[in-house]
Amino acid sequence: MFRLNETIGERMCDMGNKTMIYLLVFIVLFFLITDVITLMFRGPNFTVEYYNSDVLVGYTDVATITTLSGLKFKSEKKKEEYLTTYEQTSLETFKKYFSEISKDIGKKIEVLDFKSNIKNNASILEITETVVLKGIVQPKNDTYIFDMGQIRMNSVANSTFKVHLPEDVRIESVEPTPTKNLGTLIIWSGEDIKTFPRIVYKRLSLQDHQKEGE
């Protein structure tokens, strides 16, 4: 009899534990769903109208990225709030962003320098950011690999992403397919901007130059 009561008690205890687990899962899911719905309906305080990025790479592990972004805000108040936060935290935000990216892609990317300039262009706030990154280009023997993993990028109309390569370069591969490939200048525009590019390139050897001259 004692064993039976003990067994029933254990089962009730197990049921109680399971019920508690189910309840905890439900609570977690509830808050997650609530947060997602809140974010969906709240939306951002601005829209990205356009952006143009120019990347300069060479035969080192350093690259310079300059981006001009055009932001349109819902109100003047929202713009002022954004500017206040941006001016206080922009450098720290960049460093934190690339620190997280480094963990995700298993490739250490360090912010060496960062500068920004802000101006109003009618109803658009234009922000120009120039960041110098170490580790975004990976030298490997005589090959150089420029990439940041499969990071998704915003496909915004009237936007471009350009990578400027040295004059004596030989391109081995480019992903994703660019809008234009001009040899030392590779361009992605609009919907062609899908993921952060991956470019594998080499420096032309003397023999390569001689072959091109023939």
C-alpha positions as CSV (number, residue, x, y, z in Angstrom):
1,M,0.0,0.0,0.0
2,F,2.8,2.3,0.9
3,R,4.5,1.6,-2.4
4,L,1.3,2.2,-4.3
5,N,0.9,5.6,-2.6
6,E,4.5,6.4,-3.3
7,T,4.1,5.5,-7.0
8,I,0.9,7.6,-7.3
9,G,2.8,10.4,-5.5
10,E,5.7,10.1,-8.0
11,R,3.4,10.2,-10.9
12,M,1.6,13.3,-9.6
13,C,5.0,14.9,-9.0
14,D,6.1,14.0,-12.6
15,M,2.8,15.5,-13.9
16,G,3.4,18.6,-11.8
17,N,6.9,19.0,-13.2
18,K,5.7,18.5,-16.7
19,T,2.9,20.9,-16.2
20,M,5.4,23.5,-14.8
21,I,7.7,22.9,-17.8
22,Y,4.7,23.3,-20.3
23,L,3.7,26.5,-18.4
24,L,7.2,27.9,-18.6
25,V,7.5,27.1,-22.3
26,F,4.1,28.8,-22.9
27,I,5.1,31.9,-20.9
28,V,8.4,32.2,-22.9
29,L,6.6,31.7,-26.2
30,F,4.0,34.3,-25.2
31,F,6.6,36.9,-24.5
32,L,8.5,36.1,-27.7
33,I,5.4,36.4,-29.8
34,T,4.3,39.6,-28.0
35,D,7.7,41.1,-28.6
36,V,7.7,40.2,-32.3
37,I,4.2,41.6,-32.8
38,T,5.1,44.8,-31.0
39,L,8.2,45.2,-33.2
40,M,6.1,44.6,-36.3
41,F,3.5,47.1,-35.5
42,R,5.9,49.7,-34.1
43,G,8.2,49.6,-37.0
44,P,11.4,51.8,-37.5
45,N,11.3,55.5,-37.0
46,F,12.9,56.0,-40.5
47,T,13.2,54.4,-43.9
48,V,16.4,54.0,-45.8
49,E,15.7,55.8,-49.1
50,Y,19.1,54.9,-50.7
51,Y,22.7,54.1,-49.8
52,N,25.9,54.0,-51.8
53,S,28.9,52.1,-50.6
54,D,32.4,52.3,-52.0
55,V,35.0,49.8,-50.8
56,L,38.7,50.1,-51.4
57,V,40.8,46.9,-51.2
58,G,44.4,46.1,-52.0
59,Y,47.1,43.6,-51.2
60,T,46.9,43.9,-47.4
61,D,44.3,42.7,-44.9
62,V,42.9,46.2,-44.6
63,A,39.9,47.7,-46.5
64,T,38.2,51.1,-46.3
65,I,34.4,51.3,-46.7
66,T,32.6,54.6,-47.3
67,T,28.8,54.6,-47.2
68,L,26.4,57.5,-47.9
69,S,23.0,56.7,-46.6
70,G,19.8,58.7,-47.1
71,L,17.3,58.4,-44.2
72,K,13.7,59.7,-44.1
73,F,12.2,60.1,-40.7
74,K,8.5,59.9,-39.6
75,S,8.9,63.3,-37.8
76,E,11.4,66.0,-36.9
77,K,11.3,64.8,-33.3
78,K,12.3,61.3,-34.3
79,K,15.2,62.6,-36.4
80,E,16.5,64.7,-33.5
81,E,16.3,61.7,-31.1
82,Y,18.2,59.6,-33.7
83,L,20.9,62.2,-34.1
84,T,21.4,62.5,-30.4
85,T,21.8,58.8,-30.0
86,Y,23.9,58.4,-33.1
87,E,26.5,61.1,-32.2
88,Q,26.9,59.5,-28.7
89,T,27.2,55.9,-29.7
90,S,28.2,55.5,-33.4
91,L,31.8,54.4,-32.9
92,E,30.8,52.0,-30.1
93,T,28.0,50.6,-32.2
94,F,30.4,50.0,-35.1
95,K,32.9,48.2,-32.8
96,K,30.2,46.1,-31.2
97,Y,28.7,45.2,-34.6
98,F,32.0,44.0,-36.1
99,S,32.8,42.2,-32.8
100,E,29.6,40.2,-33.1
101,I,30.1,39.6,-36.9
102,S,33.6,38.2,-36.1
103,K,32.1,35.6,-33.8
104,D,29.4,34.7,-36.3
105,I,31.8,34.2,-39.3
106,G,34.9,33.0,-37.4
107,K,37.0,35.8,-38.8
108,K,38.4,38.6,-36.6
109,I,37.5,42.0,-38.0
110,E,38.8,45.0,-36.2
111,V,37.8,48.7,-36.5
112,L,40.9,50.7,-37.0
113,D,39.3,54.1,-37.8
114,F,35.8,55.6,-38.1
115,K,34.6,58.9,-39.3
116,S,31.1,60.3,-40.0
117,N,29.5,63.4,-41.5
118,I,25.9,64.4,-41.3
119,K,23.9,66.9,-43.4
120,N,20.3,67.6,-44.2
121,N,19.3,67.4,-47.9
122,A,15.7,68.6,-48.0
123,S,13.6,66.0,-46.1
124,I,16.4,63.4,-46.2
125,L,19.1,63.1,-43.6
126,E,22.4,62.1,-45.3
127,I,25.0,60.3,-43.3
128,T,28.4,59.6,-44.7
129,E,30.4,57.0,-42.8
130,T,34.0,55.9,-43.5
131,V,35.3,52.9,-41.6
132,V,38.7,51.3,-41.9
133,L,38.6,47.5,-41.2
134,K,41.5,45.1,-40.5
135,G,40.9,41.4,-41.3
136,I,38.1,41.9,-43.8
137,V,40.6,40.9,-46.5
138,Q,42.4,37.6,-45.9
139,P,45.8,37.1,-47.6
140,K,46.5,33.5,-48.4
141,N,49.7,32.8,-50.3
142,D,49.4,34.8,-53.5
143,T,45.5,35.0,-53.2
144,Y,43.4,37.6,-51.4
145,I,39.8,36.9,-50.2
146,F,37.5,39.8,-49.5
147,D,34.3,38.7,-47.6
148,M,32.2,38.8,-44.4
149,G,30.4,35.6,-44.7
150,Q,26.8,35.3,-46.1
151,I,25.6,38.4,-44.4
152,R,22.3,39.6,-45.9
153,M,22.1,43.1,-47.2
154,N,19.2,45.4,-47.8
155,S,18.1,45.5,-51.5
156,V,17.1,49.2,-51.7
157,A,16.2,50.8,-55.0
158,N,18.6,53.5,-56.3
159,S,21.4,52.0,-54.2
160,T,24.8,50.7,-55.2
161,F,27.6,48.7,-53.6
162,K,31.0,49.1,-55.4
163,V,34.3,47.4,-54.8
164,H,37.4,49.1,-56.1
165,L,40.4,46.8,-56.8
166,P,44.0,47.6,-57.7
167,E,45.0,48.2,-61.3
168,D,47.2,45.1,-61.5
169,V,44.6,42.7,-60.3
170,R,43.3,39.3,-61.6
171,I,39.9,38.3,-60.4
172,E,39.4,34.6,-59.6
173,S,35.8,34.6,-58.5
174,V,32.9,37.0,-57.6
175,E,29.8,36.2,-55.6
176,P,26.9,37.1,-55.9
177,T,26.7,37.9,-59.6
178,P,27.4,41.6,-59.9
179,T,25.4,44.1,-61.9
180,K,28.6,45.2,-63.7
181,N,32.1,43.8,-63.7
182,L,34.5,46.4,-65.0
183,G,37.7,44.5,-64.0
184,T,39.0,46.8,-61.3
185,L,35.5,48.1,-60.4
186,I,32.7,45.7,-59.5
187,I,29.2,47.1,-59.0
188,W,26.0,45.7,-57.5
189,S,22.8,47.8,-57.8
190,G,19.3,47.6,-56.4
191,E,17.9,44.1,-56.1
192,D,21.3,42.6,-57.1
193,I,22.6,43.6,-53.7
194,K,21.7,40.4,-51.8
195,T,24.6,39.3,-49.6
196,F,27.9,40.9,-48.7
197,P,30.2,40.2,-51.7
198,R,32.9,37.6,-51.7
199,I,35.8,38.3,-54.1
200,V,38.9,36.2,-54.6
201,Y,41.7,38.0,-56.5
202,K,45.4,37.9,-57.2
203,R,48.1,40.3,-58.2
204,L,49.0,40.0,-61.9
205,S,52.5,38.5,-62.2
206,L,55.2,39.7,-64.7
207,Q,54.3,36.7,-66.9
208,D,50.7,37.7,-66.8
209,H,51.5,41.2,-67.9
210,Q,53.6,39.9,-70.7
211,K,50.8,37.6,-71.9
212,E,48.3,40.5,-71.8
213,G,50.7,42.6,-73.9
214,E,51.0,39.9,-76.6
